[in-house]
């Protein structure tokens, strides 16, 4: 059995594994794919102390750093369930079970997709999901934000300070964001809002986005906008479906509830990163959270009797 088993190989999981291994405890890391969302990212300009890097490069450094320690890395494996008996038992989809005295859950999240033509084709070529990350790439340009909930309106306000023009498209007839955000958005003169708009296609020139097509749900008419970027803000889904049958407490959005040390509702089970209730989902934040969770788990281990 392991002393600490990390589930997930993104920034949170990598940080947790390094912090655990440096305590000299038996550490394992199981992940479907090393690097997590970072592998899907092109330019990264907010990884502090590194002015510019790219996803695959940062992923490779994460993996190399973890490999400097005696961490048992198991990739291409999906966790399927977690139970707690004497130890924490992690069931894998392959049928195997791994036992550990403590666990750090770091299975991350994924952006909900529109599912319209052009979205996949122009991903990272104008289709973006993270305004903190990609906003500055659209300086001086016209962009759309799809989604009029809190994250959509926050993104629109944020982007309006950077880009030339922001158009928000909301499917319903009203915005679902908090009134104070809506008021702020309406007060900005380079931000306009279209409700009853069903996005039907992301348009491009073959290399990058140059527009967007939507249906006006009131009139049924098809319309087009000319723009350079589309920020999809219709939800971030935590990769925690596999925990639904477990005793690990999740909130209504499926995020793992943690305390300030990363502890979940199950003794010995810690969590970090985008899969949790942590308010902002970013690489540096996930790494810090991974370190916190590993130290939290280590504290737990030294206080529990040796199994
Ligand atoms: P993830 O990176 O999501 O990693 C999750 C890990 O868990 C992966 O290894 C995955 O394979 C594994 N996993 C999932 N389910 C299972 C399972 N059932 N069993 C086993 N393993 C599993 N942030 C920034 O700070 N700057 C940026 O510029 C930036 N740009 C971004 C661009 C894009 C396109 C995207 C999608 C995100 C971007 N982000 C950026 C956000 C950042 O990538 C995330 O906040 C960060 O990767 C979260 O780290 P994590 O370790 O919590 O989860």
Boltz pocket constraint, residues with backbone or C-beta under 6 A from the ligand:
constraints:
  - pocket:
      binder: B
      contacts: [[A, 7], [A, 8], [A, 9], [A, 10], [A, 11], [A, 12], [A, 13], [A, 30], [A, 31], [A, 32], [A, 33], [A, 34], [A, 35], [A, 36], [A, 37], [A, 38], [A, 40], [A, 41], [A, 42], [A, 43], [A, 44], [A, 45], [A, 46], [A, 47], [A, 77], [A, 78], [A, 79], [A, 80], [A, 106], [A, 107], [A, 108], [A, 109], [A, 110], [A, 111], [A, 129], [A, 130], [A, 132], [A, 133], [A, 134], [A, 239], [A, 242], [A, 272], [A, 273], [A, 274], [A, 275], [A, 281], [A, 282], [A, 283], [A, 284], [A, 286]]
      max_distance: 6.0
